[in-house]
Amino acid sequence: MIQKNKERLKIVKKLSLGILAVLFSFNAFAVDVSVDVTSDTLEVERVKGLATFKGSVKALYRDVTLTSDILKIYYDEKSKAENKIEKIIAIGHVVLIQGSDRVTSDYAEYFLDSENVIFKENVILNRNGNILKGDHLTMNTVTNKAKMRSKGKNRVKAVYFKKSENKGN
C-alpha cells in the first residue's frame, strides 16, 4: 500500500511538473518557437531571469532533443521580446540529438540566437557512425558545422568508417 502511494505520488509529481514545464515554456523569439522542458523539479528565479530544471531533464527545441541532469535556461527580462531565451546550460550526462548527430559531454551551452552549442569535457560526436572525441566541440545546429579541439596533452581523435557497398549504404 505504501509503495503504491509512493508510485502514485511520483506520477502526480511528474505530471504536475510536466504541466508547469508547459506553462513555463519560454518563447524563444516571440514567434511560434518554444523550448519544451520536462524534469523532476523546476525552480524559477524571475529576478535573475533563470529557470533551473533538475532530474531526468529533457528539452525539445525545433528538431533538437537535449537531455541532462540539470538544465538552466537564462532569459532576458529587459528584451522587448517576452521571455527571450539567451542561452541554455546543460550539466551532467549531457546528450544532444539532432538528425543523425549525437553528442555527449559533461557540460554544454546552447546559444539560441546563433544556434551554436558549445560542449566541454569528455565530448563525443557521433555523426553517421563516424566518431570524434575531444575536450571542446562547437557545433551549429542549423549548418551542422562542427569544430573539435582538445587541450593540454590530449589530442582530437577521429574514427571514420567506410560505408559498406554490400549493405546498400
FIGU-107969 format. One record per residue (C-alpha): residue number from 1; x, y, z. Coordinates in nm, 4 decimals. Layout:
BEGIN
<numi pos="NUM" px="X" py="Y" pz="Z"/>
...
This chain:
BEGIN
<numi pos="1" px="0.0000" py="0.0000" pz="0.0000"/>
<numi pos="2" px="0.2780" py="0.2442" pz="0.0939"/>
<numi pos="3" px="0.4696" py="0.1532" pz="-0.2236"/>
<numi pos="4" px="0.1565" py="0.2138" pz="-0.4367"/>
<numi pos="5" px="0.1055" py="0.5553" pz="-0.2768"/>
<numi pos="6" px="0.4693" py="0.6446" pz="-0.3395"/>
<numi pos="7" px="0.4316" py="0.5442" pz="-0.7056"/>
<numi pos="8" px="0.1098" py="0.7473" pz="-0.7381"/>
<numi pos="9" px="0.2756" py="1.0474" pz="-0.5732"/>
<numi pos="10" px="0.5693" py="1.0166" pz="-0.8133"/>
<numi pos="11" px="0.3326" py="1.0054" pz="-1.1135"/>
<numi pos="12" px="0.1334" py="1.3051" pz="-0.9858"/>
<numi pos="13" px="0.4586" py="1.4944" pz="-0.9214"/>
<numi pos="14" px="0.5849" py="1.4245" pz="-1.2738"/>
<numi pos="15" px="0.2509" py="1.5235" pz="-1.4269"/>
<numi pos="16" px="0.2416" py="1.8426" pz="-1.2200"/>
<numi pos="17" px="0.5966" py="1.9303" pz="-1.3179"/>
<numi pos="18" px="0.5186" py="1.8475" pz="-1.6793"/>
<numi pos="19" px="0.2257" py="2.0886" pz="-1.6677"/>
<numi pos="20" px="0.4468" py="2.3527" pz="-1.5035"/>
<numi pos="21" px="0.7070" py="2.2943" pz="-1.7722"/>
<numi pos="22" px="0.4480" py="2.3593" pz="-2.0408"/>
<numi pos="23" px="0.3228" py="2.6679" pz="-1.8564"/>
<numi pos="24" px="0.6782" py="2.7972" pz="-1.8153"/>
<numi pos="25" px="0.7924" py="2.7084" pz="-2.1679"/>
<numi pos="26" px="0.9737" py="3.0181" pz="-2.2792"/>
<numi pos="27" px="0.9026" py="3.1716" pz="-2.6169"/>
<numi pos="28" px="1.2425" py="3.1862" pz="-2.7825"/>
<numi pos="29" px="1.1960" py="3.4695" pz="-3.0301"/>
<numi pos="30" px="0.8427" py="3.5970" pz="-2.9661"/>
<numi pos="31" px="0.7301" py="3.3814" pz="-3.2566"/>
<numi pos="32" px="0.5801" py="3.0365" pz="-3.2544"/>
<numi pos="33" px="0.9015" py="2.8626" pz="-3.1423"/>
<numi pos="34" px="0.9287" py="2.7337" pz="-2.7882"/>
<numi pos="35" px="1.1535" py="2.5214" pz="-2.5731"/>
<numi pos="36" px="0.9537" py="2.2436" pz="-2.4077"/>
<numi pos="37" px="1.1164" py="2.1033" pz="-2.0954"/>
<numi pos="38" px="1.0263" py="1.8192" pz="-1.8584"/>
<numi pos="39" px="1.2089" py="1.7320" pz="-1.5358"/>
<numi pos="40" px="1.1636" py="1.6136" pz="-1.1789"/>
<numi pos="41" px="1.1861" py="1.9664" pz="-1.0334"/>
<numi pos="42" px="1.1695" py="2.3261" pz="-1.1520"/>
<numi pos="43" px="1.2866" py="2.6424" pz="-0.9767"/>
<numi pos="44" px="1.2161" py="2.9828" pz="-1.1336"/>
<numi pos="45" px="1.4061" py="3.2968" pz="-1.0279"/>
<numi pos="46" px="1.2313" py="3.5735" pz="-1.2213"/>
<numi pos="47" px="1.4599" py="3.8481" pz="-1.0878"/>
<numi pos="48" px="1.7667" py="3.6632" pz="-1.2218"/>
<numi pos="49" px="1.5901" py="3.5588" pz="-1.5430"/>
<numi pos="50" px="1.6650" py="3.1937" pz="-1.4665"/>
<numi pos="51" px="1.4708" py="2.8695" pz="-1.4720"/>
<numi pos="52" px="1.6539" py="2.5643" pz="-1.3317"/>
<numi pos="53" px="1.5292" py="2.2156" pz="-1.4134"/>
<numi pos="54" px="1.6726" py="1.9189" pz="-1.2218"/>
<numi pos="55" px="1.6416" py="1.5428" pz="-1.2526"/>
<numi pos="56" px="1.5935" py="1.3475" pz="-1.5765"/>
<numi pos="57" px="1.5732" py="1.6681" pz="-1.7801"/>
<numi pos="58" px="1.4554" py="1.6539" pz="-2.1397"/>
<numi pos="59" px="1.4329" py="1.9669" pz="-2.3572"/>
<numi pos="60" px="1.2869" py="1.9848" pz="-2.7079"/>
<numi pos="61" px="1.3642" py="2.2805" pz="-2.9352"/>
<numi pos="62" px="1.2791" py="2.2608" pz="-3.3045"/>
<numi pos="63" px="1.4417" py="1.9336" pz="-3.4202"/>
<numi pos="64" px="1.6887" py="1.9187" pz="-3.1292"/>
<numi pos="65" px="1.6500" py="1.6975" pz="-2.8211"/>
<numi pos="66" px="1.8735" py="1.7756" pz="-2.5232"/>
<numi pos="67" px="1.8874" py="1.5642" pz="-2.2069"/>
<numi pos="68" px="2.0912" py="1.6218" pz="-1.8896"/>
<numi pos="69" px="2.0892" py="1.6065" pz="-1.5108"/>
<numi pos="70" px="2.0466" py="1.9848" pz="-1.4744"/>
<numi pos="71" px="1.9268" py="2.2399" pz="-1.7281"/>
<numi pos="72" px="1.9427" py="2.6157" pz="-1.6735"/>
<numi pos="73" px="1.7514" py="2.8462" pz="-1.9041"/>
<numi pos="74" px="1.8611" py="3.2103" pz="-1.8957"/>
<numi pos="75" px="1.6244" py="3.4630" pz="-2.0452"/>
<numi pos="76" px="1.6418" py="3.8386" pz="-2.0927"/>
<numi pos="77" px="1.3782" py="4.0175" pz="-1.8840"/>
<numi pos="78" px="1.4756" py="4.3505" pz="-2.0458"/>
<numi pos="79" px="1.4215" py="4.2307" pz="-2.4015"/>
<numi pos="80" px="1.1250" py="4.3659" pz="-2.5950"/>
<numi pos="81" px="1.0507" py="4.0072" pz="-2.6942"/>
<numi pos="82" px="0.8732" py="3.8495" pz="-2.3973"/>
<numi pos="83" px="1.0918" py="3.5916" pz="-2.2175"/>
<numi pos="84" px="1.3553" py="3.5811" pz="-2.4923"/>
<numi pos="85" px="1.5944" py="3.2986" pz="-2.4154"/>
<numi pos="86" px="1.9609" py="3.3991" pz="-2.4163"/>
<numi pos="87" px="2.1179" py="3.0614" pz="-2.3518"/>
<numi pos="88" px="2.0614" py="2.7154" pz="-2.2151"/>
<numi pos="89" px="2.3216" py="2.5432" pz="-1.9981"/>
<numi pos="90" px="2.3135" py="2.1660" pz="-1.9526"/>
<numi pos="91" px="2.5166" py="1.9994" pz="-1.6776"/>
<numi pos="92" px="2.5836" py="1.6311" pz="-1.6189"/>
<numi pos="93" px="2.5254" py="1.3410" pz="-1.8604"/>
<numi pos="94" px="2.4534" py="1.5786" pz="-2.1474"/>
<numi pos="95" px="2.3180" py="1.4256" pz="-2.4690"/>
<numi pos="96" px="2.2126" py="1.6291" pz="-2.7734"/>
<numi pos="97" px="2.0432" py="1.4556" pz="-3.0654"/>
<numi pos="98" px="1.9669" py="1.6214" pz="-3.3970"/>
<numi pos="99" px="1.9079" py="1.4092" pz="-3.7043"/>
<numi pos="100" px="2.1936" py="1.1607" pz="-3.7328"/>
<numi pos="101" px="2.4134" py="1.3614" pz="-3.4923"/>
<numi pos="102" px="2.4505" py="1.2524" pz="-3.1312"/>
<numi pos="103" px="2.6789" py="1.4458" pz="-2.8970"/>
<numi pos="104" px="2.7593" py="1.3511" pz="-2.5386"/>
<numi pos="105" px="2.9560" py="1.5541" pz="-2.2838"/>
<numi pos="106" px="2.9639" py="1.6644" pz="-1.9214"/>
<numi pos="107" px="2.8646" py="2.0258" pz="-1.9965"/>
<numi pos="108" px="2.7023" py="2.2224" pz="-2.2793"/>
<numi pos="109" px="2.5935" py="2.5796" pz="-2.3542"/>
<numi pos="110" px="2.3322" py="2.6384" pz="-2.6235"/>
<numi pos="111" px="2.3066" py="2.9941" pz="-2.7628"/>
<numi pos="112" px="1.9712" py="3.0131" pz="-2.9407"/>
<numi pos="113" px="2.0342" py="3.3397" pz="-3.1261"/>
<numi pos="114" px="2.3372" py="3.1982" pz="-3.3096"/>
<numi pos="115" px="2.2200" py="2.8316" pz="-3.2964"/>
<numi pos="116" px="2.5665" py="2.7392" pz="-3.1603"/>
<numi pos="117" px="2.6199" py="2.4728" pz="-2.8970"/>
<numi pos="118" px="2.9494" py="2.4517" pz="-2.7078"/>
<numi pos="119" px="3.0256" py="2.1172" pz="-2.5453"/>
<numi pos="120" px="3.3004" py="2.0758" pz="-2.2864"/>
<numi pos="121" px="3.4667" py="1.7811" pz="-2.1104"/>
<numi pos="122" px="3.4551" py="1.4226" pz="-2.2385"/>
<numi pos="123" px="3.2985" py="1.5225" pz="-2.5690"/>
<numi pos="124" px="3.1987" py="1.2553" pz="-2.8193"/>
<numi pos="125" px="3.0335" py="1.3385" pz="-3.1519"/>
<numi pos="126" px="2.8780" py="1.0515" pz="-3.3442"/>
<numi pos="127" px="2.7800" py="1.1633" pz="-3.6928"/>
<numi pos="128" px="2.6504" py="0.8894" pz="-3.9211"/>
<numi pos="129" px="2.8535" py="0.6310" pz="-3.7293"/>
<numi pos="130" px="3.1777" py="0.8296" pz="-3.7530"/>
<numi pos="131" px="3.3146" py="0.9280" pz="-3.4130"/>
<numi pos="132" px="3.5072" py="1.2351" pz="-3.2958"/>
<numi pos="133" px="3.6418" py="1.2666" pz="-2.9409"/>
<numi pos="134" px="3.7915" py="1.5710" pz="-2.7736"/>
<numi pos="135" px="3.7651" py="1.8257" pz="-2.4945"/>
<numi pos="136" px="3.5741" py="2.1072" pz="-2.6661"/>
<numi pos="137" px="3.3226" py="2.1000" pz="-2.9519"/>
<numi pos="138" px="3.1455" py="2.3931" pz="-3.1132"/>
<numi pos="139" px="2.8529" py="2.2876" pz="-3.3302"/>
<numi pos="140" px="2.5958" py="2.4892" pz="-3.5243"/>
<numi pos="141" px="2.2529" py="2.3237" pz="-3.5228"/>
<numi pos="142" px="2.1481" py="2.4912" pz="-3.8492"/>
<numi pos="143" px="2.4555" py="2.4341" pz="-4.0675"/>
<numi pos="144" px="2.5751" py="2.1186" pz="-3.8820"/>
<numi pos="145" px="2.9264" py="2.2636" pz="-3.8978"/>
<numi pos="146" px="3.1373" py="2.1330" pz="-3.6102"/>
<numi pos="147" px="3.4836" py="2.2131" pz="-3.4747"/>
<numi pos="148" px="3.6529" py="1.9846" pz="-3.2206"/>
<numi pos="149" px="3.9510" py="2.0854" pz="-3.0051"/>
<numi pos="150" px="4.1486" py="1.9350" pz="-2.7212"/>
<numi pos="151" px="4.3692" py="2.0909" pz="-2.4579"/>
<numi pos="152" px="4.6973" py="2.0034" pz="-2.2937"/>
<numi pos="153" px="4.8418" py="1.6683" pz="-2.3952"/>
<numi pos="154" px="4.5038" py="1.5396" pz="-2.5144"/>
<numi pos="155" px="4.4509" py="1.5220" pz="-2.8869"/>
<numi pos="156" px="4.1409" py="1.5104" pz="-3.1009"/>
<numi pos="157" px="4.0619" py="1.1555" pz="-3.2057"/>
<numi pos="158" px="3.8543" py="1.0656" pz="-3.5123"/>
<numi pos="159" px="3.7320" py="0.7259" pz="-3.6258"/>
<numi pos="160" px="3.5757" py="0.7109" pz="-3.9720"/>
<numi pos="161" px="3.4017" py="0.4047" pz="-4.1062"/>
<numi pos="162" px="3.3888" py="0.3131" pz="-4.4722"/>
<numi pos="163" px="3.0335" py="0.2661" pz="-4.5933"/>
<numi pos="164" px="2.9722" py="-0.0940" pz="-4.6890"/>
<numi pos="165" px="2.8772" py="-0.1440" pz="-5.0512"/>
<numi pos="166" px="2.7121" py="-0.4734" pz="-4.9612"/>
<numi pos="167" px="2.4675" py="-0.3111" pz="-4.7157"/>
<numi pos="168" px="2.3466" py="-0.0536" pz="-4.9655"/>
<numi pos="169" px="2.4838" py="0.2390" pz="-4.7630"/>
